Amino acid sequence: MERIMIIGCSGQIGSELTMELRKMYGNENVFATDIKMAPSYITESGPFQVIDVMDNKRLIHFVIRNKITQIYHLAAVLSGNAEKLPIQAWDINMQSLMNILDLAREVDEVKKVFWPSSIAVFGPTTPRHNTPQLTVMEPNTVYGISKQAGERWVEYYHKRYGVDVRSIRYPGLISHKTEAGGGTTDYAVEIFYEAVRNGKYECFLSENTALPMMFMEDAIKATIDLMEADHSKLSIHSSYNVAGISFDPKEISNEIKKLMPEFEITYKPDFRQAIADSWPASIDDSVAKKDWGLNYKYDLKTMTEVMLREIKTKLGK
């Protein structure tokens, strides 16, 4: 029986991944943890514990006591916030990963680890269109530097110690369940909430800034599919490219206008524009499709329909 630990269960990915894994493995076998109290639907549906991933001794004690076999380490300081607190973000993002890697090496019961990377590992010298799995990686943000370093450590621990760590380079993630949390791609979540609340949105990126995005349901499925895949079929032990849907703010606003003709968008680029300009506009994810059958359900049209419908319901509009 798998016993799964989620670190960062209150975040954008963790809040939905926790509930999906509980459906699959049983509520009692998925242990949700975070540095702060989680939403009631997580704390009331299965085991929850407040844990700081930087507290190595408490972390190891929790894993051993609960006979954890898989760890999903999702806690991180995201791109926009990391630029405001660079040293603190580096310390949290890197030391937390090293704590998990060492734990997985030392505790025999832990068989698999998931750690998310990001398109932030790429930089201005990376080919922007159809970015290959293996390519130039010269990130120029704190978040990207920490993720690139993390990929190297993940691959090292696999080769040196046989630790089975699996990873996805997430594009921007879009969800109606959890609002934005300090990332550069967060406009693609904010725009839907502001459309429903106020009928207008001021975008912090310019209208033609294309970036890869992914609807959360597809991202959760991809994450679990990778973790369920036969290890012998995996050719990448750093992190897999995942493409999702590529679009710019003008394209997403046009889709919203089809359903809300009165919607208005204006543009006021801030410091996140330079970050977005250093990231890919589209991704080649053919290796993930070949190795473990990556596939998608949502395109821009269907995602927009679901986002607006669900947010209207959530906000009582």
URRA-V661821 format. One line per field, one symbol per residue. ss: DSSP state (h for helix, s for strand, l for the rest). A space follows every 50 residues. Layout:
ss: ???
This chain:
ss: lllssssllllhhhhhhhhhhhhhhlhhhssssslllllhhhhllllsss lllllhhhhhhhhhhllllsssslllllhhhhhhlhhhhhhhhhhhhhhh hhhhhhlllllsssslsshhhlllllllllsllllllllllhhhhhhhhh hhhhhhhhhhhlllsslssslssslllllllllhhhhhhhhhhhhhhhls ssslllllllssssshhhhhhhhhhhhhllhhhllllllsslllssslhh hhhhhhhhhllllssssllllhhhhhhlllllsllhhhhhhhlllllllh hhhhhhhhhhhhhhhll
